[in-house]
């Protein structure tokens, strides 16, 4: 059963074996596994249940309906837009559907550097296989790549840069291109289409939407209750209080809001909210003398990973380029042009292609709780990251010029369009700091990272919060460093492993 806040105008008190906070890639997986093991599950989701007929492909409505803060969640300095889903199914409803697992070298890095060594290769392979099957992971076929993706691969091939096509979790994709604001054709195998129905099919799970958890009550050894408010689905204002008592709690609110709940509850140690990685990304936009129509077809179908480095010593490093498209509003928001200049570029949309320059970062950010109870996201632009980001954007420009682009617009404020390789000499002088470069983040991680003891992390190697017997964190916040170039399958994998602990 799925019920909304409107069904309970007076609030509620409830009891369950397991209370799962969040219904995305972490919470949905955990709920299904535990329900199938015979536990009574109550899933609390702050967002709404959005049914397929509601996905009308209208930006001005869908961002408010599906995204945290309507897609306007930002770092404190206003420099990075941090995109997260806020709906039943979480970010799996609004992501690009890329299926990428945690590389073995990253697991090895975590074992060696962070002593996160609970899971062996056989455990991981079983988890990955189960999650891939559940979401119908499959390769994007060559004929499914749009012109934008093919141009990236062609330009990369001419320069000898390795690349390929993603795997994804779409079945029956019609190529509408609106993945960022929900699939109106039910092609995306989101958590709301897969793991949540599995949990409900047991008859032992209940989903409560419009339910914001604000704090966890504890007796210093165990969580004894989760307290929060049901929200008005339109105004997002509190309607009525609720309390959930359970034997076990799974916190899966994401790398921004899981630490926020812990901080509000006085739970955890000094690591809570620290060690944030954002994997900031910036777009390179290329204009051609022919139609590209990047906004149709699979939005993110191809990548160039020839400059990506994955080692046991350093984990995920280097950079990669990924073909990308966006709805007009989001595309305009990535531009570093305004007024007439923006209008001229948007008029060339049908002739433009785009890729994201994705540069993994090291843990150097923090989530704090503001006086208003909202998260404050602080982020430091490390010099080595900035240097690598410049290298990534340079490579993107070279790739597009090799593919025949007339001009390439890089995400630096004040940098003129690039028409030839010689124009790139100006790139080294461009600053990388807040509001001097257009950046987004879709993969926040690390704010409740795993470690064998309280000196090294927030959760132990079983993913339970240090010092508490019955509170587990199962989302991207537990990753010690950047897990992979995309985090849907990594979060599902970790949730699958963690949900089987002490079951």
JOFENGI-V423668 format. One record per pair of residues at least 24 apart in sequence whose C-alpha atoms are under 6 Angstrom apart, sorted by the first residue. I is the first residue (numbers start at 1). J is the second residue. Records with the same first field share a line. If there is no record, write none. Layout:
# JOFENGI-V423668
I=J, J
This chain:
# JOFENGI-V423668
1=206
2=207
3=208
4=208, 209, 210
5=210, 230
10=240
11=240, 241, 242
12=242
13=242, 243, 244
14=244
15=244, 245, 246
16=40, 41, 246
17=246, 247
18=246, 247, 248, 249
19=246, 249
20=249, 250
21=251, 252
22=252, 253
23=88, 89, 90
24=89, 90
25=491, 492
26=252, 474, 475, 491, 492, 495
27=252
28=195, 196
29=195
30=495, 499
32=195, 198, 199
35=199, 204
40=204, 205
41=205
42=205, 206, 207
43=207
44=208, 211
45=209, 211
46=209, 210, 211, 212
47=86, 87, 210
48=87, 88, 209, 210
49=88
52=184
55=184
62=181
75=377, 378
76=376, 377, 378
79=434, 435
80=439, 440
81=440
82=440, 441
83=442
89=191, 192
92=190
93=182, 190
94=180, 181, 182
95=180
97=168, 169
98=167, 168
99=167, 168, 489
100=486
101=489, 490
102=483, 484, 490
105=311, 312
106=315
108=312
109=312, 313, 315
116=451, 461
118=461
127=493, 496
128=493
135=169, 189
136=169
137=168, 169
138=167, 168
139=167
140=166, 167
145=301
146=297
147=292
148=292, 294, 353
149=301, 302, 323
155=399, 400, 402, 403
156=399
161=306
162=304, 305, 306
163=303, 304, 305
164=302, 303
165=301, 302
166=301, 302
175=297, 298
176=296, 297
177=295, 296, 297, 298, 299
215=261, 264, 265
216=265
221=468
222=468, 469, 470
248=470
249=471
250=471, 472, 473
251=473
252=473, 474, 475
254=475
255=444, 445, 447, 476, 477
271=458
272=448
273=366, 367, 447
274=366, 447
275=363, 364, 365, 446, 447
276=363, 364, 365, 366, 445, 446, 447
277=363, 444, 445
278=441, 443, 444
279=360, 361
280=440, 441
281=357, 358, 439, 440
282=356, 357, 439
283=355, 356
284=354, 355, 409, 410
285=353, 354, 408, 409
286=352, 353, 407, 408
287=351, 352, 405, 406, 407
288=351, 405, 406
290=351
291=350, 351
292=350, 351, 352
293=350
294=325, 353
295=325
299=324, 325
300=324
317=360
319=358, 359
320=358
321=356, 357
322=355, 356
323=355
324=354, 355
334=438
336=413
357=392
386=432
411=437, 438
412=437
413=437
445=476, 477
446=477, 478, 479, 480
447=477
448=477, 478
449=477, 478, 479, 480
450=478
